[in-house]
């Protein structure tokens, strides 16, 4: 199951991407597929054809894990 994450790097724009699994406490790196800015634009410091990037966890402030769009759909019934 792939997770959509936002990497917060000090003094840089946030990076949006997908990871196959979340980092474990013993991990030193995170492998991110399809890295881009939150608005979908390319990152200026990564080559246009790059598919995956490996970041050392020591360079990140924190990681946000975004929910799936399917999970956000709430179906409710309204009685009139």
N, C-alpha and C positions, 0 to 999 in steps of 0.2 A: 504494500500500500504506500503510495507516494504522499508526502506531506508538502504543503505549500508553506514556506517560511519567509520571514523577513529578517535579514541579518543587519544588525546595527553596528556599524564600524565607526569608531571615533574619528571625527573630522572628515567624514566622507558621507555621501548620500546613502540611504538605506538600500539594500540589495534584496530584491524579490526573486525567489527561485523555488525549485522543487528538490526534495531529498527523498531517497528511498527509505531511510530509517533515521530516527532522531539520534543525536550523539549520546553515547553512554558516558557515565562519570569517568571512565578510564580513557576515553578517546582524546586525542590531541588535535584532530582535524575534522572538518565537515566537508563533504563533497556535495556541491550544489549544481544541479542541472538547469540549463536555460536561465542564467543570471541576467537580470535586467533591473532598471530602476522601477520604483513602485508605479510610475505612470506608463510603464511599458517601453520606455526609451532605452537605447543601448548605453552601457557604461563606458565612459570615455577612456578608461584605462584597461579595457579588455578588448581583444581583437574581435571583429565582427563575426567571424565564423566559429567562435568558441562555443562548445556544447556543454562542457562541465568545467568547474573551477574547484580547486581544493584550497580552503582557507584554514589557517591555524586558528584554533579556538582562542588562543591567547590574544589575538588581534581583534576579537569581538567584544562589545560591551554586553550584549544580550541577544537572544534569538526569540522572535515571536513565531508561534505556530498558528497559522490561520485555519479557521474551520472550513469545512466543505460546504459549498453552496447548497447541496442537497440537504444537509443537516439543518440549514437555516430556514428551510421551508416549514412553516407551521400551518397545519390544516386545522381549522376550528369550525365549529358549527354555530350558527347564530339562529336563535329562535325568535321569530317575529310575532 
